[in-house]
Amino acid sequence: MAIFETSADGRRKRVHFGSEGMDDYTLTGDKKQRARYRRRHQKDLMTDDPTRSGYLSYYILWGDTPSFRQNVEDYRTRFNL
């Protein structure tokens, strides 16, 4: 789950992402599986909203490294969050 603070009213937005019980790149490190996931889910990025679950999964669970922490840091930098 990710929590975002909205600047307009100071409220928090909670976003659940990933599928419970499913493997992801941070668990397996399987580059072929990552490539297949990213091909299938490229459409999730068409929302242009980095706070949506599709973005979170794409860039954090299936990010550039198998490190969850590194992917979170890269995500924050990429989207200036």
Helices and strands as residue ranges (DSSP letters): E 2-5, E 12-15, H 25-28, H 31-40, G 42-47, H 53-56, I 57-61, H 68-78
